[in-house]
Amino acid sequence: MGNIKTVKYSNLTSLYFTAKSFQNNYEHLKTQLAKNLGKISYENPMPTAATNGFFALELYLKLIYAFEYWEKQERSKETPLNLTQFPKGHKLKELYE
C-alpha cells in the first residue's frame, strides 16, 4: 500500500464526523434521485452522489485502519502515544484488503 499518514488518535472523532458528513450528503442526493426518477431534469446529481458515497466509504475504512493500528501498537503500553496511522491514497480495494 502507498504512503502512511500519521495522525493524533484524539483527532479520529473529527475524521468520523467528516465521513458522516459525506455519507449524509450521499443519502440526501440518493433520496433526491429517487424522488425525481422519470422526471425531466437538466442536471444529474448521480456523479456527485457516487463521489460522496465512495469518499465516505474511504474515510470509514481509514478510520477502521487507524483504530486497529492503535489497538495493536499502543493500547497495551503503560503510556500509549496519542498517535495512530492510516494509508494515504484513494484505492478502496487496497484499503479494504
GIKAFEN-V570598 format. One record per residue. N is the residue number from 1. RES is the residue in one small letter. PHI is phi in whole degrees, 0 to 359 (* if undefined). Layout:
BEGIN
N,RES,PHI + N,RES,PHI
END
This chain:
BEGIN
1,m,* + 2,g,296 + 3,n,296 + 4,i,249 + 5,k,252 + 6,t,262 + 7,v,224 + 8,k,289 + 9,y,302 + 10,s,293 + 11,n,270 + 12,l,293 + 13,t,299 + 14,s,297 + 15,l,297 + 16,y,299 + 17,f,294 + 18,t,294 + 19,a,300 + 20,k,297 + 21,s,296 + 22,f,295 + 23,q,295 + 24,n,299 + 25,n,296 + 26,y,302 + 27,e,300 + 28,h,298 + 29,l,296 + 30,k,297 + 31,t,296 + 32,q,297 + 33,l,299 + 34,a,295 + 35,k,294 + 36,n,263 + 37,l,302 + 38,g,88 + 39,k,265 + 40,i,288 + 41,s,222 + 42,y,261 + 43,e,223 + 44,n,234 + 45,p,281 + 46,m,303 + 47,p,299 + 48,t,292 + 49,a,298 + 50,a,297 + 51,t,299 + 52,n,296 + 53,g,296 + 54,f,292 + 55,f,291 + 56,a,300 + 57,l,299 + 58,e,302 + 59,l,293 + 60,y,296 + 61,l,296 + 62,k,295 + 63,l,296 + 64,i,299 + 65,y,301 + 66,a,297 + 67,f,296 + 68,e,296 + 69,y,300 + 70,w,297 + 71,e,301 + 72,k,284 + 73,q,263 + 74,e,240 + 75,r,306 + 76,s,279 + 77,k,288 + 78,e,298 + 79,t,233 + 80,p,293 + 81,l,285 + 82,n,270 + 83,l,228 + 84,t,214 + 85,q,209 + 86,f,207 + 87,p,289 + 88,k,280 + 89,g,107 + 90,h,233 + 91,k,276 + 92,l,300 + 93,k,299 + 94,e,294 + 95,l,296 + 96,y,295 + 97,e,289
END
